[in-house]
Amino acid sequence: MKKRAFFLSMIFSVLIAGCSSSGDSADEGVVLRVCNWEEYIDLGDWDEEETIDLESGDIIGENALYEDFEEWYYETYGEHVKVEYSCFGTNEELYNMLTLGDEFDLVCPSDYMFMKLMTEDKLTAFSDGFFDEDIPENYYVRNVSPFIREKFDDHEIGGERWSEYAAAYMWGVTGFLYDPEKVDAEKMNSWNALCDPELKRQITIKDNVRDAYFPALAGLKREHLTDPAFIADPDYAALLESEMNDNSEETVDAALGWLQAAKDNAYSFETDSGKADIVSGKVLANVQWSGDAVYAMDQAEEDGFLLAYSVPEECTNLWFDGWVMLKDGVGADEKKQKAAEAFVNFISRPDNAVRNMYYIGYTSSISGGTDGDAVFEYAEWTYGAEDDEEEPEEYDLSWFFDRGEDEEYMIETSEDQITRQLFAQYPTPEVMERSSIMCYFDDEANARINHMWINVRCFNLERIPMFWRMMIALAILGAVAAFSAYRLHKKRSGR
């Protein structure tokens, strides 16, 4: 029995060794730690009827996109990679996670946060090979929209271009989502609608300083920003960006007053509940990111009514989320950097960009072109007019898709899409001309603006009349004196 047991144990050991040997490549593979926004990548598990049947081929998400990446990476490079995928809820939460010691290789913050990380020298630049358009697997550099590529090339932090450190993922603008049956569309043409008494307790504003400060600046500067002479200036784009990044003490003080008025007028400050509030009818309008606006319009349509989207005529905030590699993660590890850059390329393949757009509702920075027109085909598939549409409208998407190949990127769509989902996902060229990026503020400006925001959201002593300020101060002093007397009496009485 002992000999037999020994023999069996030897066989078992050989089998285990064989299994270990066959899995050596997996054990030696790269672990890629990716952190992204919640619900911000295709997680698969689509129903068969959700198949997107495009001219270039059918698209369906069966597995999570990062799981498909693992398989693609092995098939492409003959090396194993394991993605450890996690999520964050806000840019500040991500930054706190990094500050507290969480280690990631690849993360996807918004523009101002990756600017902050660049300023703090926490990022690893993409390799030269990442930008080589002749490498078949470099989907990002070949397929990113020329419009967005230009923005990332033209913007710098400390003399270094965004494009050296960040790869655009999703993008959008900000505007008003509203009920066109109950709100005059003309009101939604200005950010000052947030202070309109006719919308008192029927409109919401975003509960973060940057998405609140931008409308405040636009509302305060409305007369100047809509002046035809200002708009006609040859340097209009640069001048607009300068105006929308104004953080002088005078301007911040004025923004405080404007936002206090907006707070008094609004139904609430909100981060994510605005979509549900407007669909349920609690409010009639809210400040909304374009991607969330698309989601809310889809939900409302399912409930049997239509919502619309408007971009105020002063200007709109053009924002981006982008992939960046962290020094504390990737560091000088060439295998990790190779895997991280490959991940960005894989999700930038046009068919995968379509999967992400369908699943999360936001607009991909990928336009396609060299690797096919799947993204444009998807826009047509989603928003193209029905065959029986009597008078379809032509909608120009050339500003986003055009690569100088003399192709027309026009969609024939229904009239209502001019103010709805298509407009939110791909605004008109006129809207994009008045779009502006809000950049990262330095420490001094941040402190000033954050102090203003605390006064808006919490308590602003300066808004209380002097008489009542004195009464409050006296009451506090009286309470402190009474407590001190009580403590002294208690001590003397030995209790």
Legacy VTK file of the C-alpha trace (Angstrom):
# vtk DataFile Version 3.0
C-alpha trace
ASCII
DATASET POLYDATA
POINTS 495 float
0.000 0.000 0.000
2.798 2.366 0.895
4.609 1.631 -2.384
1.373 2.151 -4.321
0.691 5.399 -2.485
4.248 6.549 -3.144
3.897 5.661 -6.833
0.611 7.556 -7.134
2.049 10.548 -5.350
4.980 10.587 -7.797
2.571 10.541 -10.752
0.551 13.354 -9.138
3.722 15.403 -8.621
4.748 14.919 -12.257
1.283 16.000 -13.413
1.408 19.087 -11.189
4.880 19.914 -12.493
3.628 19.478 -16.048
0.711 21.806 -15.402
3.035 24.346 -13.815
5.403 24.090 -16.734
2.606 24.599 -19.272
1.501 27.682 -17.343
4.921 29.247 -16.967
4.193 31.802 -19.653
1.067 32.862 -17.754
3.011 33.089 -14.497
5.625 35.219 -16.214
3.026 37.416 -17.868
2.345 41.051 -17.091
-0.243 42.182 -14.560
-1.724 45.454 -15.812
-3.566 47.445 -13.156
-6.194 49.629 -14.839
-8.458 52.132 -13.040
-11.331 53.766 -14.893
-14.576 55.586 -14.190
-17.505 53.439 -13.067
-19.550 51.996 -15.966
-17.113 53.520 -18.458
-16.139 50.507 -20.575
-18.107 47.790 -22.356
-18.661 44.945 -19.898
-20.182 42.659 -22.530
-23.068 40.256 -22.003
-25.126 41.775 -24.829
-28.302 40.086 -25.992
-28.319 38.750 -29.526
-30.830 41.389 -30.624
-28.387 44.100 -29.531
-26.044 43.198 -32.387
-24.987 46.322 -34.293
-25.136 45.349 -37.953
-22.932 47.770 -39.852
-21.838 47.674 -43.466
-18.299 46.918 -42.309
-19.454 44.008 -40.132
-21.530 43.033 -37.107
-20.469 44.221 -33.652
-21.525 42.630 -30.369
-20.050 42.656 -26.883
-19.939 39.164 -25.435
-17.164 39.633 -22.864
-15.846 42.615 -20.971
-13.595 44.573 -23.306
-10.601 44.248 -20.978
-11.032 40.458 -21.040
-11.041 40.488 -24.835
-7.872 42.567 -24.636
-6.109 39.820 -22.686
-6.868 37.317 -25.476
-5.956 39.777 -28.237
-2.673 40.619 -26.538
-1.610 36.969 -26.397
-2.658 36.363 -29.999
-0.804 39.495 -31.141
2.369 39.378 -29.063
2.542 35.796 -27.837
2.701 37.051 -24.258
0.179 36.831 -21.437
-1.304 39.848 -19.697
-3.745 39.887 -16.818
-5.829 43.029 -16.329
-6.713 43.948 -12.771
-9.599 46.314 -13.436
-10.965 48.718 -10.807
-13.022 51.905 -10.758
-13.305 55.364 -9.242
-16.239 57.746 -8.922
-14.667 61.211 -9.228
-11.328 62.703 -10.222
-10.738 63.710 -6.635
-11.434 60.169 -5.453
-8.868 58.852 -7.922
-6.303 61.408 -6.746
-6.936 60.481 -3.101
-6.508 56.800 -3.978
-3.129 57.581 -5.515
-2.144 59.788 -2.587
-3.045 57.049 -0.097
-0.814 54.556 -1.878
-3.049 52.656 -4.314
-0.900 51.653 -7.266
-2.138 51.561 -10.844
-0.386 51.401 -14.173
-3.031 52.994 -16.376
-5.790 55.405 -15.292
-8.373 57.542 -17.068
-8.856 60.950 -15.390
-10.440 64.051 -16.883
-8.387 66.741 -18.599
-7.707 68.974 -15.594
-6.675 65.992 -13.479
-4.194 64.611 -15.988
-2.870 68.171 -16.278
-2.409 68.162 -12.510
-0.618 64.795 -12.669
1.624 66.135 -15.433
2.451 69.186 -13.306
3.364 66.930 -10.381
5.608 64.771 -12.596
3.603 61.632 -11.846
3.168 60.407 -15.419
5.218 58.352 -17.852
5.274 59.618 -21.430
4.101 57.396 -24.244
6.933 55.802 -26.196
7.977 57.004 -29.639
6.740 53.698 -31.036
3.210 54.437 -29.806
2.969 57.231 -32.396
4.322 55.227 -35.351
1.409 55.011 -37.794
3.119 52.230 -39.750
2.800 49.746 -36.880
-0.406 47.754 -37.553
-1.417 47.588 -33.881
-1.203 51.355 -33.322
-4.931 51.980 -33.646
-4.995 55.105 -31.512
-2.681 57.330 -33.517
-4.305 56.311 -36.804
-7.925 56.585 -35.690
-8.205 59.417 -33.177
-10.309 62.277 -34.554
-8.136 64.940 -36.227
-10.105 67.559 -34.273
-9.200 65.976 -30.943
-5.651 65.175 -31.974
-5.126 68.866 -32.683
-6.470 69.845 -29.253
-4.081 67.452 -27.502
-1.150 68.622 -29.605
-1.883 72.315 -29.072
-2.328 72.264 -25.289
0.684 72.130 -23.006
1.592 71.915 -19.339
5.073 73.080 -18.403
6.110 73.121 -22.061
5.016 69.512 -22.645
2.101 68.655 -24.889
-0.900 66.738 -23.584
-0.478 64.241 -26.403
2.893 63.125 -25.045
1.275 61.880 -21.831
-2.452 61.404 -22.464
-4.491 59.494 -25.040
-8.036 60.788 -25.492
-10.805 58.336 -24.564
-14.215 60.044 -24.343
-15.124 63.678 -24.827
-18.100 65.993 -24.760
-19.502 69.419 -24.014
-21.760 70.853 -21.320
-25.184 72.354 -21.815
-28.784 72.225 -20.659
-30.987 69.154 -20.769
-34.607 70.350 -20.652
-38.266 69.553 -21.272
-39.172 71.429 -24.483
-42.894 71.126 -23.760
-42.570 73.146 -20.553
-39.507 75.327 -21.015
-39.009 77.919 -23.733
-35.982 76.866 -25.794
-34.901 80.509 -25.895
-34.279 80.435 -22.132
-31.837 77.582 -22.594
-29.642 79.724 -24.840
-27.915 81.364 -21.877
-26.209 80.088 -18.742
-28.103 82.822 -16.917
-31.099 80.479 -17.016
-29.678 79.122 -13.754
-30.645 82.416 -12.116
-33.966 82.847 -13.948
-36.807 83.254 -11.378
-39.225 81.620 -13.816
-37.239 78.390 -13.314
-37.027 78.713 -9.531
-36.769 75.252 -7.947
-37.091 73.696 -11.405
-33.459 73.593 -12.520
-30.332 71.873 -11.144
-26.640 72.723 -11.241
-23.591 70.466 -11.001
-22.149 69.888 -7.544
-18.471 70.448 -8.313
-16.512 73.644 -8.450
-15.308 73.480 -12.047
-18.672 72.584 -13.603
-20.267 75.379 -11.571
-17.548 78.004 -12.079
-17.658 77.686 -15.878
-21.379 78.619 -16.199
-20.817 81.421 -13.695
-18.029 82.889 -15.836
-20.136 82.577 -18.980
-23.184 84.143 -17.348
-21.180 87.028 -15.922
-19.403 87.685 -19.234
-22.427 87.090 -21.480
-22.461 90.558 -23.060
-18.767 90.371 -23.925
-18.794 86.735 -25.083
-21.713 87.305 -27.464
-20.383 90.581 -28.858
-20.031 90.128 -32.655
-16.723 92.011 -32.590
-15.310 89.582 -30.008
-16.511 86.568 -31.987
-15.075 87.933 -35.228
-11.610 88.466 -33.741
-8.981 86.364 -35.585
-7.749 85.127 -32.188
-11.260 84.327 -30.963
-10.473 80.743 -29.840
-7.491 81.811 -27.725
-9.327 84.850 -26.341
-12.343 82.730 -25.412
-10.156 80.221 -23.578
-8.481 83.075 -21.719
-11.852 84.482 -20.642
-13.093 81.055 -19.510
-9.988 80.480 -17.406
-10.126 83.866 -15.701
-9.363 83.321 -12.000
-8.587 86.861 -10.845
-9.784 87.859 -7.387
-12.303 90.279 -8.890
-13.771 87.601 -11.148
-13.895 84.933 -8.438
-15.681 87.375 -6.126
-18.229 88.102 -8.854
-18.660 84.374 -9.468
-19.427 83.912 -5.768
-22.368 86.303 -6.020
-23.602 84.730 -9.258
-23.434 81.208 -7.847
-25.153 82.270 -4.629
-28.013 83.567 -6.740
-28.028 80.343 -8.768
-28.033 78.296 -5.554
-31.017 80.238 -4.217
-32.841 79.679 -7.492
-31.952 76.031 -8.157
-33.791 72.900 -7.086
-30.475 71.396 -5.986
-26.819 70.873 -6.623
-26.309 67.353 -7.994
-23.668 65.054 -9.392
-25.615 62.185 -10.883
-29.247 62.515 -9.768
-30.120 65.193 -12.332
-30.796 62.600 -15.027
-33.385 60.825 -12.887
-34.863 64.100 -11.618
-35.648 65.375 -15.086
-36.906 62.025 -16.375
-39.211 61.716 -13.349
-40.435 65.303 -13.742
-38.997 66.700 -10.500
-37.217 69.396 -12.499
-37.619 70.880 -15.952
-33.969 71.557 -16.787
-30.459 70.787 -15.592
-26.839 71.431 -16.401
-25.668 68.240 -18.044
-22.671 66.633 -19.648
-23.530 65.616 -23.193
-23.046 61.896 -22.567
-25.411 61.831 -19.589
-27.847 63.926 -21.595
-27.967 61.193 -24.254
-28.680 58.607 -21.565
-31.492 60.707 -20.049
-33.058 61.410 -23.459
-33.047 57.682 -24.212
-34.696 56.940 -20.860
-37.334 59.640 -21.315
-38.118 58.356 -24.794
-38.755 54.901 -23.349
-41.179 56.538 -20.903
-43.031 58.193 -23.761
-41.821 61.789 -23.794
-39.001 63.760 -25.391
-36.262 65.844 -23.832
-33.982 68.252 -25.708
-30.397 69.451 -25.344
-29.152 73.010 -25.720
-25.700 74.576 -25.713
-25.836 78.219 -24.515
-24.745 80.819 -27.005
-22.043 82.320 -24.742
-19.858 79.182 -24.985
-19.557 75.596 -23.788
-16.972 73.645 -21.841
-15.133 71.169 -24.057
-13.891 68.356 -21.829
-11.943 65.111 -22.266
-11.185 61.963 -20.344
-7.831 60.438 -21.259
-5.612 57.447 -20.531
-2.343 58.143 -18.746
0.439 55.887 -17.402
1.618 56.423 -13.837
5.277 56.488 -12.896
4.541 54.699 -9.635
2.990 51.878 -11.652
4.575 51.492 -15.063
7.788 53.204 -14.031
10.710 51.915 -16.108
9.101 48.503 -16.650
9.144 48.103 -20.436
6.776 45.118 -20.382
4.195 47.044 -18.391
4.470 50.062 -20.663
4.098 47.848 -23.715
0.941 46.302 -22.225
-0.463 49.681 -21.157
0.054 51.207 -24.609
-1.407 48.084 -26.203
-4.518 48.433 -24.010
-5.023 52.012 -25.235
-4.569 50.859 -28.817
-6.947 47.925 -28.457
-9.839 49.992 -27.121
-9.109 52.574 -29.852
-9.806 50.067 -32.623
-12.943 51.417 -34.330
-15.123 48.379 -33.613
-14.178 48.534 -29.928
-14.831 52.275 -29.855
-18.337 51.474 -31.126
-18.805 48.884 -28.393
-17.888 51.435 -25.758
-20.135 54.123 -27.217
-23.099 51.767 -27.369
-22.557 50.498 -23.848
-21.859 53.736 -21.959
-23.547 56.387 -24.136
-20.619 58.803 -24.325
-18.780 59.864 -27.471
-15.489 58.215 -28.321
-12.499 60.279 -29.390
-11.996 57.729 -32.151
-13.309 58.644 -35.587
-11.788 55.789 -37.585
-10.661 56.207 -41.146
-7.480 54.259 -41.741
-8.927 51.190 -40.036
-12.447 51.573 -41.386
-15.488 53.802 -40.981
-17.217 51.768 -38.268
-17.658 54.784 -35.988
-19.292 56.924 -38.682
-21.394 53.953 -39.777
-22.512 53.574 -36.176
-23.609 57.234 -36.082
-25.665 56.602 -39.232
-26.992 53.318 -37.824
-28.084 55.088 -34.643
-29.381 58.413 -35.927
-30.013 58.013 -39.652
-33.499 58.867 -40.883
-35.947 56.064 -41.534
-36.640 55.156 -45.143
-40.125 56.654 -44.913
-38.900 59.982 -43.487
-40.531 62.649 -45.663
-38.067 65.516 -45.282
-34.876 64.341 -43.574
-32.397 66.934 -42.383
-28.732 66.883 -43.437
-26.334 66.936 -40.502
-22.642 67.680 -41.057
-20.085 65.617 -39.118
-17.095 66.481 -41.274
-15.487 68.618 -38.559
-15.016 65.442 -36.480
-14.469 62.721 -39.102
-12.801 64.484 -42.046
-9.225 63.381 -42.745
-8.726 65.446 -45.866
-9.775 62.632 -48.185
-12.566 64.556 -49.948
-15.195 62.317 -48.379
-18.489 63.741 -47.205
-19.467 62.905 -43.660
-23.116 63.894 -43.752
-26.004 62.114 -42.055
-29.596 62.389 -43.144
-31.538 62.432 -39.916
-34.962 63.264 -38.509
-35.694 66.878 -37.617
-35.933 66.239 -33.865
-32.351 64.902 -33.735
-31.086 68.416 -34.469
-31.769 69.213 -30.795
-31.518 65.752 -29.293
-29.127 62.785 -29.055
-27.229 63.343 -32.298
-26.704 67.003 -31.437
-25.488 66.079 -27.929
-23.034 63.461 -29.191
-21.776 65.457 -32.151
-22.633 69.164 -31.776
-22.716 71.393 -34.827
-19.537 73.086 -36.112
-20.916 76.412 -34.826
-21.150 75.018 -31.299
-17.646 73.589 -31.471
-16.291 76.968 -32.547
-17.519 78.440 -29.264
-16.265 75.548 -27.147
-13.484 76.152 -24.654
-11.294 74.004 -22.448
-11.065 74.859 -18.757
-7.439 74.269 -17.879
-5.742 73.292 -14.649
-5.372 76.165 -12.186
-2.207 76.710 -10.166
-2.195 76.374 -6.370
-2.970 80.031 -5.705
-5.912 80.124 -8.104
-7.185 76.767 -6.850
-7.158 77.997 -3.267
-9.065 81.130 -4.247
-11.696 79.261 -6.258
-12.088 76.479 -3.699
-12.592 79.037 -0.922
-15.298 80.650 -3.049
-16.922 77.247 -3.576
-16.981 76.514 0.155
-18.832 79.791 0.661
-21.313 78.837 -2.051
-21.970 75.303 -0.856
-21.714 75.667 2.889
-21.975 79.036 4.573
-21.035 82.528 3.495
-20.747 84.894 6.456
-20.348 87.850 4.117
-23.961 87.492 2.949
-25.285 88.061 6.480
-25.986 91.718 7.416
-23.491 93.281 9.824
-26.047 93.544 12.661
-26.758 89.811 12.576
-23.072 88.984 12.257
-22.497 90.887 15.476
-25.415 89.111 17.173
-24.038 85.710 16.120
-20.552 86.645 17.359
-21.947 87.829 20.706
-24.013 84.652 21.064
-20.940 82.506 20.421
-18.868 84.520 22.914
-21.675 84.248 25.482
-21.861 80.501 25.036
-18.103 80.153 25.434
-18.135 82.341 28.577
-21.017 80.372 30.098
-19.272 77.073 29.409
-16.013 78.352 30.946
-17.864 79.545 34.058
-19.556 76.175 34.368
-16.222 74.338 34.100
-14.670 76.636 36.715
-17.599 76.122 39.105
-17.425 72.369 38.624
-13.679 72.349 39.334
-14.036 74.411 42.514
-16.862 72.266 43.808
-14.713 69.181 43.330
-17.254 67.437 41.151
LINES 1 496
495 0 1 2 3 4 5 6 7 8 9 10 11 12 13 14 15 16 17 18 19 20 21 22 23 24 25 26 27 28 29 30 31 32 33 34 35 36 37 38 39 40 41 42 43 44 45 46 47 48 49 50 51 52 53 54 55 56 57 58 59 60 61 62 63 64 65 66 67 68 69 70 71 72 73 74 75 76 77 78 79 80 81 82 83 84 85 86 87 88 89 90 91 92 93 94 95 96 97 98 99 100 101 102 103 104 105 106 107 108 109 110 111 112 113 114 115 116 117 118 119 120 121 122 123 124 125 126 127 128 129 130 131 132 133 134 135 136 137 138 139 140 141 142 143 144 145 146 147 148 149 150 151 152 153 154 155 156 157 158 159 160 161 162 163 164 165 166 167 168 169 170 171 172 173 174 175 176 177 178 179 180 181 182 183 184 185 186 187 188 189 190 191 192 193 194 195 196 197 198 199 200 201 202 203 204 205 206 207 208 209 210 211 212 213 214 215 216 217 218 219 220 221 222 223 224 225 226 227 228 229 230 231 232 233 234 235 236 237 238 239 240 241 242 243 244 245 246 247 248 249 250 251 252 253 254 255 256 257 258 259 260 261 262 263 264 265 266 267 268 269 270 271 272 273 274 275 276 277 278 279 280 281 282 283 284 285 286 287 288 289 290 291 292 293 294 295 296 297 298 299 300 301 302 303 304 305 306 307 308 309 310 311 312 313 314 315 316 317 318 319 320 321 322 323 324 325 326 327 328 329 330 331 332 333 334 335 336 337 338 339 340 341 342 343 344 345 346 347 348 349 350 351 352 353 354 355 356 357 358 359 360 361 362 363 364 365 366 367 368 369 370 371 372 373 374 375 376 377 378 379 380 381 382 383 384 385 386 387 388 389 390 391 392 393 394 395 396 397 398 399 400 401 402 403 404 405 406 407 408 409 410 411 412 413 414 415 416 417 418 419 420 421 422 423 424 425 426 427 428 429 430 431 432 433 434 435 436 437 438 439 440 441 442 443 444 445 446 447 448 449 450 451 452 453 454 455 456 457 458 459 460 461 462 463 464 465 466 467 468 469 470 471 472 473 474 475 476 477 478 479 480 481 482 483 484 485 486 487 488 489 490 491 492 493 494
